[in-house]
Each structure stands twice: as structure tokens, then as C-alpha cells.
Amino acid sequence: MDATNATGESAVYTHGHHESVLRSHRWRTAENSAAYLLGELRPGMAVLDVGCGPGTITADLAELVAPGGGRVTAVDAAGGVLAQARAHVAERGLDGAVSFAVADVHALDFPDDSFDVVHAHQVLQHVGDPVRALREMRRVCRPGGVVAARDADYAAMTWYPATPGLDAWLDLYRRVARANGGEPDAGRHLRAWARQAGFTDVTSSATAWCFATPEETAWWSALWADRTKASAYADVAVRGGHATTGDLTAAAEAWHAWNASPDAWFSVLNAEILCRV
């Protein structure tokens, strides 16, 4: 679960890659998860996609830069998920424009000034040292290029109707993520982390995912109920003494109870940074 590099920093992914986790990752596109970056992309660019997961955003980025010989290098600390990313990119007919590698963002195995754009989506909340990670992303980005990052802020998640079981779920998740070395409220920290990493030209913004139709809330609640009981997060929660299996079952049931309301609504605030190099 943890990948530790030569510097001793730990790259942590609290959720793991259970099917319920990848179910949400495969839903992500450049349009719904990286719209703040799209105006910076041009044909022919070299892009590094850090923490690419199953590759859906990667493929969208490749589609935009591939004309003119542009390429995306997609990396993830978990080598197992790269097979899914490769398959998705090949299915889109973009395998000639994307290469893959296992990498830790704390110590990227690329020369200085290698890429025009370095992108990380929902990564910095899980790493052992986000400032060090941003310094590495800056190192491999060419002068005049852009480092882009987007992360959720769990404390800012909001929903209706009020469901006490979801309050308990959120409190538990934040405790487990922090015990695992991450920062679940990363969104609010992004600008400060970027400044600490040495960036002086930082544009900050925020956008939200919103799940409001019956189909959307059913999908969102089901994947979180499954993730709460069956993903790597569940193992960490129990092994770390943060929760019992009964607590996790109750949290999963709270997700289903919330979705049972015809008025169910959920929003996830995501913060974003564009850092000029």
C-alpha cells in the first residue's frame, strides 16, 4: 500500500484499487475533472500525468496534444493499475501517443525540464510530503510550462438530507486518511503548498462534482458503500483500530439510507492550482 523512495518519503493511497474505487476513477474525464487545465494544452506538447490510475483522464489529455507529435507520459505508484490504463488508451486508439511507467512523485525518474505540462489529479492528498512532490513536479517541468493539481476537500463535502451516519463516515474517513499519512482536506492547502514549493505564479480556483439525479446518487452511494466495506480503506480502518467491521457496515448502510431519499443530493468541492514555471 505504501511506496517509500530513497528519500524516505511515503506515497500513500488510502483507498487502494478495489473495483469500487476504480468504478469512480473510470468515470473521470478531462472535462469533468481537469477543465481548469484544458486551456493550457496545445498540440505537440509533452505532458506528464502523475497518478494516472485507469487512464481515462490520460487518454483525454493525449487526444488534445497528440496532433503535432505531442505525447503523454502516464505514471502511477501502483504498477497493477497501469494495465487498465494501457487497455483504455489502446481502446481509444491513442497507444502511440502515451507511454507508461511506475513512479513515485517524490522522486520522479525524469531529467529536469522534460515536460511542458505536469498534471496530478487527486494525488497530493495521499502523498507523504505534498510540498516535496510539487517541487519534483516543478523540477521536471520546462520553464514557461505549467504544473497543475486538483484535489478534493473532504471537510467541505456537503449533502442533503442530513444523515448522521454520513457525519460519522466523514469523521472516520478523515481520521483514517491522516493516520495513513495523507491530508483528506488537501484542496484548501494546494495554494499554500505550491508557494512553499517555490512557485510564485499560482492561479487558484475551485469547482465541484454534484450528484443530484436518482441515477447519479444511486451510483455515488453504492460505490462509497462498497468502498467503505471492501476496499483497502476498510482494512486500514480496522487494522489501525479506528473502526470495527460493525462500524463500517453501519457507514455503508448510512450511504444507502441517504440515497433512499427522493431529495438526495451530494457535492464534492475540488480545489485547483495552475502554477507557472
PASEBA-1860 file (N, C-alpha, C; in nm, 3 decimals):
! residues 277
1> MDATNATG> 0.080/-0.119/0.000/0.000/0.000/0.000/0.085/0.127/0.000 ~ 0.197/0.128/0.075/0.286/0.243/0.079/0.409/0.215/-0.007 ~ 0.450/0.313/-0.086/0.573/0.302/-0.163/0.670/0.404/-0.108 ~ 0.784/0.361/-0.059/0.880/0.452/0.001/1.002/0.463/-0.089 ~ 1.042/0.587/-0.119/1.154/0.607/-0.209/1.282/0.628/-0.129 ~ 1.389/0.659/-0.203/1.520/0.671/-0.139/1.527/0.788/-0.041 ~ 1.438/0.884/-0.057/1.439/0.998/0.035/1.369/0.966/0.165 ~ 1.302/0.853/0.170/1.230/0.814/0.290/1.088/0.865/0.296
9> ESAVYTHG> 1.045/0.939/0.193/0.906/0.986/0.192/0.815/0.871/0.150 ~ 0.693/0.875/0.201/0.599/0.767/0.173/0.486/0.817/0.084 ~ 0.463/0.744/-0.023/0.350/0.772/-0.111/0.236/0.679/-0.071 ~ 0.126/0.734/-0.024/0.020/0.656/0.038/-0.106/0.665/-0.045 ~ -0.172/0.552/-0.068/-0.303/0.557/-0.131/-0.401/0.484/-0.042 ~ -0.478/0.561/0.033/-0.566/0.506/0.136/-0.670/0.412/0.078 ~ -0.721/0.441/-0.041/-0.832/0.363/-0.096/-0.788/0.229/-0.156 ~ -0.665/0.221/-0.207/-0.627/0.102/-0.283/-0.698/0.102/-0.418
17> HHESVLRS> -0.699/-0.013/-0.483/-0.757/-0.021/-0.617/-0.865/-0.127/-0.628 ~ -0.948/-0.134/-0.524/-1.066/-0.220/-0.528/-1.157/-0.175/-0.642 ~ -1.240/-0.266/-0.691/-1.329/-0.234/-0.802/-1.416/-0.112/-0.773 ~ -1.460/-0.096/-0.648/-1.545/0.018/-0.613/-1.470/0.150/-0.628 ~ -1.339/0.148/-0.605/-1.256/0.267/-0.621/-1.239/0.299/-0.771 ~ -1.203/0.197/-0.847/-1.182/0.218/-0.990/-1.312/0.253/-1.062 ~ -1.425/0.212/-1.007/-1.555/0.249/-1.063/-1.569/0.400/-1.069 ~ -1.526/0.468/-0.963/-1.533/0.615/-0.964/-1.423/0.674/-1.051
25> HRWRTAEN> -1.304/0.614/-1.050/-1.194/0.669/-1.130/-1.225/0.662/-1.280 ~ -1.289/0.554/-1.322/-1.318/0.540/-1.465/-1.423/0.641/-1.513 ~ -1.498/0.697/-1.421/-1.598/0.800/-1.455/-1.532/0.933/-1.488 ~ -1.410/0.954/-1.440/-1.343/1.083/-1.453/-1.296/1.107/-1.596 ~ -1.315/1.228/-1.643/-1.270/1.269/-1.775/-1.196/1.402/-1.760 ~ -1.130/1.445/-1.865/-1.066/1.577/-1.861/-1.172/1.685/-1.845 ~ -1.289/1.665/-1.904/-1.394/1.766/-1.897/-1.449/1.780/-1.755 ~ -1.474/1.667/-1.686/-1.535/1.680/-1.553/-1.432/1.686/-1.440
33> SAAYLLGE> -1.304/1.667/-1.471/-1.203/1.662/-1.366/-1.077/1.745/-1.393 ~ -1.064/1.802/-1.511/-0.944/1.883/-1.542/-0.977/1.999/-1.634 ~ -1.101/2.049/-1.626/-1.141/2.158/-1.715/-1.055/2.282/-1.696 ~ -1.008/2.305/-1.573/-0.925/2.423/-1.544/-0.792/2.421/-1.620 ~ -0.751/2.303/-1.664/-0.622/2.287/-1.733/-0.634/2.293/-1.884 ~ -0.751/2.267/-1.939/-0.764/2.243/-2.083/-0.719/2.361/-2.168 ~ -0.739/2.483/-2.120/-0.697/2.600/-2.197/-0.547/2.614/-2.210 ~ -0.472/2.538/-2.133/-0.325/2.544/-2.138/-0.266/2.444/-2.237
41> LRPGMAVL> -0.346/2.351/-2.285/-0.294/2.242/-2.368/-0.293/2.279/-2.515 ~ -0.186/2.239/-2.583/-0.170/2.265/-2.726/-0.119/2.139/-2.795 ~ -0.151/2.121/-2.923/-0.094/2.010/-2.997/0.059/2.014/-2.992 ~ 0.119/1.897/-2.980/0.264/1.888/-2.980/0.328/1.893/-2.843 ~ 0.251/1.920/-2.739/0.308/1.930/-2.605/0.348/1.795/-2.547 ~ 0.443/1.800/-2.456/0.481/1.682/-2.378/0.419/1.699/-2.239 ~ 0.338/1.600/-2.198/0.263/1.608/-2.073/0.300/1.491/-1.984 ~ 0.316/1.518/-1.856/0.334/1.413/-1.756/0.206/1.406/-1.673
49> DVGCGPGT> 0.143/1.289/-1.671/0.020/1.268/-1.592/0.056/1.182/-1.472 ~ 0.063/1.245/-1.355/0.106/1.177/-1.232/-0.015/1.115/-1.162 ~ -0.002/0.986/-1.126/-0.114/0.918/-1.060/-0.227/0.893/-1.157 ~ -0.196/0.836/-1.272/-0.291/0.826/-1.383/-0.406/0.729/-1.359 ~ -0.390/0.634/-1.264/-0.497/0.539/-1.239/-0.535/0.462/-1.364 ~ -0.665/0.440/-1.389/-0.706/0.360/-1.506/-0.701/0.434/-1.638 ~ -0.656/0.560/-1.639/-0.619/0.624/-1.765/-0.726/0.701/-1.840 ~ -0.840/0.725/-1.781/-0.945/0.794/-1.856/-0.908/0.941/-1.880
57> ITADLAEL> -0.857/1.010/-1.778/-0.812/1.147/-1.799/-0.689/1.149/-1.889 ~ -0.599/1.054/-1.869/-0.479/1.043/-1.952/-0.514/1.041/-2.100 ~ -0.610/0.957/-2.137/-0.647/0.945/-2.278/-0.703/1.075/-2.332 ~ -0.783/1.144/-2.252/-0.836/1.273/-2.296/-0.725/1.375/-2.319 ~ -0.628/1.378/-2.228/-0.515/1.470/-2.245/-0.436/1.435/-2.372 ~ -0.416/1.305/-2.394/-0.341/1.262/-2.512/-0.412/1.302/-2.641 ~ -0.542/1.293/-2.640/-0.620/1.330/-2.759/-0.599/1.477/-2.796 ~ -0.578/1.560/-2.695/-0.561/1.703/-2.718/-0.421/1.741/-2.763
65> VAPGGGRV> -0.319/1.667/-2.719/-0.182/1.706/-2.752/-0.120/1.621/-2.863 ~ -0.180/1.507/-2.894/-0.121/1.414/-2.991/-0.098/1.475/-3.129 ~ -0.192/1.556/-3.182/-0.162/1.619/-3.311/-0.033/1.700/-3.302 ~ 0.050/1.687/-3.403/0.178/1.758/-3.399/0.285/1.684/-3.323 ~ 0.257/1.558/-3.288/0.359/1.476/-3.224/0.364/1.486/-3.073 ~ 0.262/1.545/-3.011/0.260/1.552/-2.866/0.243/1.415/-2.801 ~ 0.291/1.405/-2.677/0.285/1.276/-2.607/0.251/1.300/-2.460 ~ 0.187/1.199/-2.401/0.163/1.197/-2.257/0.242/1.081/-2.197
73> TAVDAAGG> 0.316/1.109/-2.093/0.379/1.005/-2.013/0.294/0.989/-1.888 ~ 0.237/0.871/-1.868/0.146/0.845/-1.758/0.215/0.757/-1.655 ~ 0.215/0.802/-1.531/0.283/0.726/-1.425/0.189/0.706/-1.307 ~ 0.214/0.597/-1.235/0.138/0.569/-1.114/0.228/0.491/-1.020 ~ 0.210/0.510/-0.891/0.290/0.436/-0.793/0.249/0.290/-0.786 ~ 0.126/0.259/-0.830/0.075/0.122/-0.828/0.084/0.064/-0.969 ~ 0.180/-0.023/-0.990/0.201/-0.079/-1.123/0.084/-0.158/-1.175 ~ 0.007/-0.220/-1.085/-0.103/-0.305/-1.128/-0.211/-0.232/-1.206
81> VLAQARAH> -0.236/-0.106/-1.172/-0.344/-0.033/-1.238/-0.304/0.012/-1.379 ~ -0.173/0.010/-1.410/-0.129/0.056/-1.541/-0.179/-0.033/-1.654 ~ -0.204/-0.160/-1.625/-0.257/-0.249/-1.729/-0.394/-0.200/-1.775 ~ -0.476/-0.154/-1.680/-0.606/-0.100/-1.718/-0.591/0.029/-1.797 ~ -0.495/0.112/-1.758/-0.472/0.237/-1.829/-0.426/0.209/-1.972 ~ -0.335/0.114/-1.987/-0.288/0.079/-2.122/-0.404/0.030/-2.209 ~ -0.490/-0.054/-2.152/-0.603/-0.108/-2.228/-0.699/0.003/-2.270 ~ -0.724/0.097/-2.180/-0.816/0.206/-2.212/-0.758/0.294/-2.322
89> VAERGLDG> -0.631/0.327/-2.310/-0.567/0.412/-2.410/-0.565/0.342/-2.546 ~ -0.538/0.212/-2.548/-0.537/0.137/-2.673/-0.676/0.132/-2.735 ~ -0.777/0.116/-2.651/-0.916/0.112/-2.698/-0.954/0.244/-2.764 ~ -0.897/0.352/-2.716/-0.923/0.484/-2.774/-0.835/0.512/-2.897 ~ -0.746/0.417/-2.931/-0.659/0.435/-3.046/-0.547/0.535/-3.022 ~ -0.508/0.551/-2.895/-0.409/0.652/-2.860/-0.280/0.594/-2.805 ~ -0.263/0.463/-2.818/-0.146/0.399/-2.756/-0.015/0.453/-2.813 ~ -0.016/0.503/-2.936/0.106/0.561/-2.992/0.143/0.695/-2.934
97> AVSFAVAD> 0.049/0.756/-2.859/0.074/0.889/-2.803/0.094/0.887/-2.652 ~ 0.095/0.767/-2.591/0.106/0.756/-2.445/0.207/0.649/-2.409 ~ 0.293/0.679/-2.315/0.383/0.579/-2.257/0.355/0.572/-2.107 ~ 0.391/0.459/-2.045/0.357/0.435/-1.905/0.480/0.394/-1.825 ~ 0.478/0.428/-1.697/0.586/0.387/-1.607/0.536/0.389/-1.463 ~ 0.597/0.306/-1.380/0.574/0.313/-1.236/0.664/0.423/-1.180 ~ 0.609/0.510/-1.098/0.688/0.622/-1.045/0.630/0.670/-0.914 ~ 0.717/0.725/-0.831/0.679/0.791/-0.707/0.698/0.940/-0.728
105> VHALDFPD> 0.595/1.018/-0.705/0.601/1.161/-0.731/0.705/1.231/-0.644 ~ 0.747/1.172/-0.535/0.851/1.233/-0.453/0.989/1.226/-0.519 ~ 1.006/1.134/-0.615/1.137/1.114/-0.678/1.114/1.066/-0.822 ~ 1.077/1.157/-0.909/1.045/1.123/-1.047/1.173/1.092/-1.125 ~ 1.168/0.985/-1.201/1.286/0.939/-1.274/1.290/1.002/-1.414 ~ 1.287/1.135/-1.418/1.294/1.208/-1.545/1.392/1.323/-1.528 ~ 1.460/1.361/-1.636/1.553/1.475/-1.627/1.479/1.605/-1.600 ~ 1.554/1.704/-1.554/1.497/1.838/-1.539/1.439/1.886/-1.672
113> DSFDVVHA> 1.334/1.967/-1.665/1.279/2.037/-1.782/1.235/1.941/-1.892 ~ 1.168/1.831/-1.854/1.129/1.729/-1.952/0.991/1.751/-2.013 ~ 0.904/1.825/-1.946/0.763/1.832/-1.988/0.713/1.975/-1.993 ~ 0.616/1.998/-2.084/0.551/2.129/-2.091/0.443/2.143/-1.984 ~ 0.379/2.034/-1.951/0.271/2.034/-1.852/0.289/1.913/-1.762 ~ 0.278/1.934/-1.631/0.282/1.824/-1.534/0.151/1.831/-1.457 ~ 0.075/1.722/-1.458/-0.062/1.720/-1.407/-0.079/1.610/-1.303 ~ -0.152/1.641/-1.195/-0.183/1.540/-1.093/-0.326/1.562/-1.045
121> HQVLQHVG> -0.408/1.460/-1.057/-0.548/1.469/-1.015/-0.572/1.379/-0.895 ~ -0.616/1.438/-0.783/-0.646/1.365/-0.659/-0.525/1.283/-0.612 ~ -0.408/1.342/-0.621/-0.284/1.275/-0.582/-0.226/1.333/-0.453 ~ -0.220/1.464/-0.443/-0.145/1.526/-0.333/-0.207/1.498/-0.196 ~ -0.334/1.466/-0.191/-0.397/1.431/-0.063/-0.345/1.299/-0.008 ~ -0.281/1.220/-0.091/-0.238/1.087/-0.049/-0.088/1.071/-0.029 ~ -0.009/1.174/-0.059/0.136/1.157/-0.055/0.193/1.197/0.081 ~ 0.310/1.143/0.110/0.372/1.169/0.239/0.419/1.312/0.256
129> DPVRALRE> 0.461/1.376/0.146/0.511/1.514/0.153/0.466/1.588/0.027 ~ 0.349/1.652/0.031/0.298/1.718/-0.091/0.386/1.832/-0.139 ~ 0.454/1.901/-0.050/0.542/2.010/-0.093/0.660/1.954/-0.171 ~ 0.719/1.848/-0.120/0.829/1.782/-0.192/0.780/1.731/-0.328 ~ 0.658/1.676/-0.331/0.602/1.627/-0.457/0.589/1.742/-0.558 ~ 0.540/1.856/-0.513/0.527/1.970/-0.603/0.663/2.022/-0.649 ~ 0.762/2.016/-0.563/0.897/2.055/-0.607/0.947/1.963/-0.717 ~ 0.920/1.834/-0.705/0.960/1.738/-0.809/0.885/1.765/-0.939
137> MRRVCRPG> 0.756/1.792/-0.927/0.678/1.824/-1.046/0.731/1.951/-1.112 ~ 0.773/2.047/-1.033/0.832/2.170/-1.086/0.966/2.142/-1.153 ~ 1.046/2.055/-1.094/1.179/2.024/-1.149/1.170/1.969/-1.290 ~ 1.072/1.881/-1.315/1.064/1.816/-1.446/0.983/1.896/-1.547 ~ 0.931/2.012/-1.505/0.854/2.098/-1.595/0.946/2.204/-1.656 ~ 0.933/2.227/-1.784/1.017/2.323/-1.854/0.983/2.467/-1.816 ~ 1.079/2.556/-1.820/1.049/2.698/-1.800/0.941/2.744/-1.898 ~ 0.843/2.815/-1.846/0.730/2.855/-1.928/0.615/2.756/-1.925
145> GVVAARDA> 0.639/2.639/-1.865/0.536/2.537/-1.857/0.446/2.555/-1.736 ~ 0.360/2.455/-1.715/0.259/2.463/-1.610/0.256/2.335/-1.529 ~ 0.251/2.348/-1.397/0.223/2.237/-1.307/0.079/2.254/-1.259 ~ -0.002/2.152/-1.275/-0.144/2.159/-1.243/-0.182/2.049/-1.146 ~ -0.261/2.085/-1.045/-0.307/1.984/-0.949/-0.449/2.015/-0.906 ~ -0.525/1.910/-0.882/-0.664/1.923/-0.835/-0.687/1.819/-0.727 ~ -0.744/1.863/-0.615/-0.772/1.771/-0.504/-0.902/1.808/-0.437 ~ -0.972/1.707/-0.391/-1.094/1.728/-0.314/-1.060/1.781/-0.176
153> DYAAMTWY> -1.163/1.835/-0.110/-1.152/1.880/0.028/-1.266/1.811/0.104 ~ -1.232/1.704/0.177/-1.336/1.621/0.238/-1.419/1.699/0.339 ~ -1.358/1.785/0.418/-1.434/1.859/0.518/-1.537/1.950/0.455 ~ -1.519/1.985/0.326/-1.611/2.074/0.257/-1.718/1.997/0.180 ~ -1.716/1.865/0.184/-1.823/1.789/0.120/-1.955/1.821/0.191 ~ -2.062/1.826/0.113/-2.192/1.856/0.173/-2.301/1.776/0.104 ~ -2.406/1.749/0.179/-2.512/1.663/0.125/-2.646/1.697/0.188 ~ -2.750/1.648/0.127/-2.887/1.661/0.177/-2.960/1.532/0.140
161> PATPGLDA> -3.047/1.482/0.226/-3.083/1.533/0.359/-2.976/1.500/0.463 ~ -2.984/1.568/0.579/-2.893/1.540/0.689/-2.903/1.393/0.725 ~ -2.786/1.327/0.734/-2.781/1.184/0.764/-2.670/1.162/0.866 ~ -2.703/1.146/0.993/-2.599/1.133/1.096/-2.495/1.026/1.065 ~ -2.538/0.917/1.003/-2.444/0.812/0.969/-2.337/0.858/0.872 ~ -2.370/0.955/0.785/-2.269/1.009/0.693/-2.176/1.105/0.765 ~ -2.226/1.175/0.867/-2.136/1.255/0.951/-2.030/1.166/1.014 ~ -2.074/1.051/1.065/-1.981/0.956/1.127/-1.884/0.900/1.024
169> WLDLYRRV> -1.936/0.870/0.903/-1.849/0.820/0.794/-1.740/0.921/0.762 ~ -1.777/1.049/0.748/-1.679/1.150/0.711/-1.574/1.168/0.820 ~ -1.618/1.171/0.945/-1.522/1.184/1.055/-1.425/1.067/1.056 ~ -1.476/0.946/1.035/-1.390/0.828/1.033/-1.293/0.833/0.916 ~ -1.343/0.868/0.797/-1.255/0.872/0.680/-1.139/0.969/0.703 ~ -1.168/1.087/0.755/-1.063/1.186/0.774/-0.959/1.137/0.875 ~ -1.003/1.068/0.980/-0.909/1.015/1.079/-0.822/0.906/1.018 ~ -0.882/0.818/0.940/-0.808/0.708/0.879/-0.707/0.762/0.778
177> ARANGGEP> -0.748/0.856/0.695/-0.658/0.912/0.593/-0.538/0.979/0.658 ~ -0.561/1.052/0.765/-0.449/1.120/0.833/-0.357/1.019/0.901 ~ -0.415/0.916/0.960/-0.332/0.814/1.023/-0.248/0.740/0.919 ~ -0.297/0.740/0.795/-0.226/0.673/0.686/-0.126/0.765/0.618 ~ -0.108/0.886/0.672/-0.007/0.977/0.620/-0.056/1.078/0.520 ~ -0.187/1.082/0.492/-0.239/1.175/0.393/-0.305/1.296/0.455 ~ -0.360/1.383/0.372/-0.434/1.501/0.415/-0.565/1.507/0.338 ~ -0.675/1.458/0.398/-0.802/1.449/0.326/-0.860/1.585/0.288
185> DAGRHLRA> -0.821/1.692/0.357/-0.869/1.825/0.323/-0.765/1.899/0.237 ~ -0.702/1.826/0.149/-0.592/1.881/0.069/-0.632/2.003/-0.012 ~ -0.754/2.006/-0.062/-0.795/2.114/-0.150/-0.760/2.251/-0.097 ~ -0.791/2.277/0.030/-0.768/2.410/0.087/-0.619/2.442/0.105 ~ -0.534/2.338/0.100/-0.391/2.357/0.120/-0.313/2.378/-0.011 ~ -0.374/2.354/-0.126/-0.298/2.347/-0.250/-0.217/2.474/-0.278 ~ -0.280/2.590/-0.264/-0.209/2.714/-0.294/-0.091/2.733/-0.198 ~ -0.114/2.707/-0.071/-0.006/2.722/0.027/0.108/2.625/-0.001
193> WARQAGFT> 0.073/2.500/-0.034/0.176/2.401/-0.065/0.257/2.446/-0.186 ~ 0.189/2.499/-0.289/0.259/2.543/-0.410/0.357/2.656/-0.378 ~ 0.316/2.750/-0.294/0.405/2.860/-0.256/0.525/2.808/-0.176 ~ 0.499/2.711/-0.087/0.610/2.651/-0.011/0.705/2.576/-0.103 ~ 0.654/2.524/-0.215/0.738/2.451/-0.310/0.819/2.543/-0.400 ~ 0.797/2.674/-0.387/0.877/2.769/-0.464/0.806/2.836/-0.580 ~ 0.681/2.803/-0.604/0.607/2.869/-0.711/0.568/3.010/-0.668 ~ 0.582/3.105/-0.758/0.544/3.243/-0.728/0.425/3.290/-0.811
201> DVTSSATA> 0.394/3.216/-0.918/0.280/3.249/-1.005/0.181/3.134/-0.996 ~ 0.085/3.147/-0.907/-0.011/3.039/-0.879/-0.153/3.092/-0.899 ~ -0.228/3.029/-0.987/-0.368/3.062/-1.006/-0.453/2.956/-0.936 ~ -0.536/2.999/-0.842/-0.618/2.905/-0.765/-0.763/2.916/-0.810 ~ -0.832/2.802/-0.811/-0.974/2.801/-0.845/-1.039/2.683/-0.775 ~ -1.169/2.673/-0.791/-1.242/2.560/-0.732/-1.362/2.527/-0.819 ~ -1.389/2.399/-0.831/-1.509/2.351/-0.900/-1.564/2.235/-0.819 ~ -1.684/2.193/-0.852/-1.747/2.087/-0.772/-1.805/1.979/-0.860
209> WCFATPEE> -1.796/1.856/-0.811/-1.879/1.749/-0.864/-2.011/1.753/-0.790 ~ -2.120/1.733/-0.860/-2.251/1.732/-0.796/-2.330/1.612/-0.845 ~ -2.382/1.537/-0.750/-2.461/1.417/-0.780/-2.604/1.443/-0.733 ~ -2.694/1.460/-0.829/-2.827/1.509/-0.794/-2.943/1.430/-0.855 ~ -2.920/1.360/-0.965/-3.028/1.281/-1.023/-3.036/1.146/-0.952 ~ -3.149/1.076/-0.960/-3.158/0.944/-0.898/-3.049/0.848/-0.945 ~ -3.015/0.856/-1.074/-2.910/0.768/-1.126/-2.774/0.804/-1.067 ~ -2.745/0.934/-1.056/-2.616/0.978/-1.002/-2.602/0.944/-0.854
217> TAWWSALW> -2.705/0.969/-0.776/-2.694/0.941/-0.632/-2.688/0.792/-0.605 ~ -2.758/0.713/-0.685/-2.752/0.567/-0.668/-2.611/0.517/-0.696 ~ -2.550/0.568/-0.801/-2.413/0.528/-0.837/-2.315/0.572/-0.729 ~ -2.325/0.696/-0.685/-2.231/0.752/-0.586/-2.244/0.680/-0.452 ~ -2.366/0.658/-0.408/-2.385/0.592/-0.277/-2.340/0.447/-0.282 ~ -2.366/0.378/-0.391/-2.329/0.237/-0.400/-2.178/0.219/-0.400 ~ -2.108/0.304/-0.474/-1.963/0.285/-0.478/-1.899/0.319/-0.343 ~ -1.954/0.419/-0.272/-1.898/0.452/-0.141/-1.935/0.348/-0.036
225> ADRTKASA> -2.054/0.292/-0.047/-2.091/0.184/0.046/-1.998/0.065/0.027 ~ -1.973/0.031/-0.099/-1.882/-0.082/-0.128/-1.740/-0.049/-0.085 ~ -1.695/0.073/-0.113/-1.560/0.114/-0.079/-1.539/0.111/0.073 ~ -1.642/0.153/0.146/-1.632/0.158/0.292/-1.616/0.020/0.353 ~ -1.675/-0.080/0.291/-1.671/-0.215/0.349/-1.564/-0.305/0.290 ~ -1.521/-0.279/0.165/-1.442/-0.381/0.096/-1.309/-0.336/0.039 ~ -1.278/-0.207/0.042/-1.153/-0.160/-0.018/-1.038/-0.167/0.081 ~ -0.920/-0.125/0.035/-0.805/-0.118/0.124/-0.831/-0.025/0.242
233> YADVAVRG> -0.913/0.076/0.220/-0.950/0.168/0.328/-1.012/0.091/0.445 ~ -1.100/-0.004/0.415/-1.164/-0.082/0.522/-1.060/-0.158/0.603 ~ -0.963/-0.217/0.536/-0.857/-0.290/0.607/-0.777/-0.196/0.696 ~ -0.742/-0.079/0.645/-0.664/0.017/0.723/-0.744/0.064/0.844 ~ -0.873/0.089/0.824/-0.958/0.138/0.933/-0.965/0.038/1.048 ~ -0.979/-0.090/1.013/-0.991/-0.193/1.116/-0.856/-0.225/1.179 ~ -0.754/-0.244/1.095/-0.621/-0.278/1.148/-0.565/-0.167/1.236 ~ -0.597/-0.043/1.200/-0.546/0.070/1.277/-0.626/0.098/1.403
241> GHATTGDL> -0.731/0.022/1.427/-0.811/0.042/1.547/-0.904/0.162/1.539 ~ -0.929/0.214/1.420/-1.016/0.330/1.404/-1.163/0.291/1.400 ~ -1.192/0.167/1.359/-1.330/0.124/1.344/-1.337/-0.027/1.353 ~ -1.456/-0.077/1.384/-1.483/-0.220/1.378/-1.552/-0.250/1.246 ~ -1.561/-0.377/1.214/-1.636/-0.412/1.092/-1.782/-0.369/1.106 ~ -1.833/-0.372/1.229/-1.969/-0.324/1.252/-1.984/-0.176/1.222 ~ -1.884/-0.097/1.258/-1.886/0.046/1.227/-1.889/0.069/1.077 ~ -1.809/-0.009/1.005/-1.803/0.007/0.860/-1.935/-0.035/0.795
249> TAAAEAWH> -1.995/-0.141/0.847/-2.125/-0.183/0.796/-2.229/-0.075/0.819 ~ -2.226/-0.013/0.937/-2.321/0.095/0.967/-2.300/0.213/0.872 ~ -2.173/0.245/0.842/-2.145/0.355/0.750/-2.198/0.323/0.610 ~ -2.178/0.199/0.566/-2.229/0.160/0.434/-2.381/0.169/0.431 ~ -2.446/0.128/0.538/-2.592/0.136/0.545/-2.638/0.281/0.544 ~ -2.559/0.371/0.604/-2.593/0.513/0.602/-2.593/0.568/0.460 ~ -2.498/0.521/0.379/-2.495/0.564/0.239/-2.623/0.521/0.167 ~ -2.665/0.398/0.190/-2.788/0.351/0.125/-2.910/0.425/0.178
257> AWNASPDA> -2.912/0.455/0.308/-3.025/0.527/0.366/-3.035/0.668/0.308 ~ -2.918/0.734/0.291/-2.918/0.867/0.231/-2.976/0.862/0.090 ~ -2.936/0.765/0.012/-2.981/0.756/-0.126/-3.130/0.722/-0.136 ~ -3.187/0.666/-0.031/-3.329/0.629/-0.035/-3.420/0.752/-0.040 ~ -3.368/0.868/-0.002/-3.449/0.990/-0.008/-3.463/1.037/-0.152 ~ -3.585/1.075/-0.193/-3.602/1.128/-0.329/-3.533/1.264/-0.347 ~ -3.493/1.326/-0.236/-3.427/1.456/-0.243/-3.275/1.446/-0.229 ~ -3.220/1.326/-0.235/-3.077/1.306/-0.214/-2.994/1.394/-0.308
265> WFSVLNAE> -2.891/1.456/-0.251/-2.804/1.549/-0.325/-2.669/1.549/-0.255 ~ -2.560/1.547/-0.333/-2.426/1.542/-0.275/-2.332/1.625/-0.362 ~ -2.246/1.705/-0.297/-2.149/1.785/-0.371/-2.010/1.768/-0.312 ~ -1.912/1.757/-0.401/-1.771/1.743/-0.363/-1.695/1.865/-0.414 ~ -1.645/1.946/-0.321/-1.565/2.062/-0.360/-1.424/2.017/-0.397 ~ -1.375/2.062/-0.512/-1.239/2.035/-0.557/-1.165/2.166/-0.578 ~ -1.049/2.179/-0.518/-0.963/2.296/-0.542/-0.862/2.263/-0.650 ~ -0.816/2.369/-0.719/-0.725/2.350/-0.833/-0.616/2.456/-0.830
273> ILCRV> -0.499/2.421/-0.877/-0.391/2.519/-0.893/-0.326/2.502/-1.029 ~ -0.297/2.616/-1.092/-0.214/2.623/-1.212/-0.091/2.703/-1.173 ~ 0.025/2.639/-1.177/0.149/2.701/-1.131/0.243/2.722/-1.250 ~ 0.274/2.847/-1.280/0.365/2.879/-1.391/0.510/2.857/-1.347 ~ 0.585/2.794/-1.433/0.725/2.764/-1.401/0.815/2.870/-1.463
END
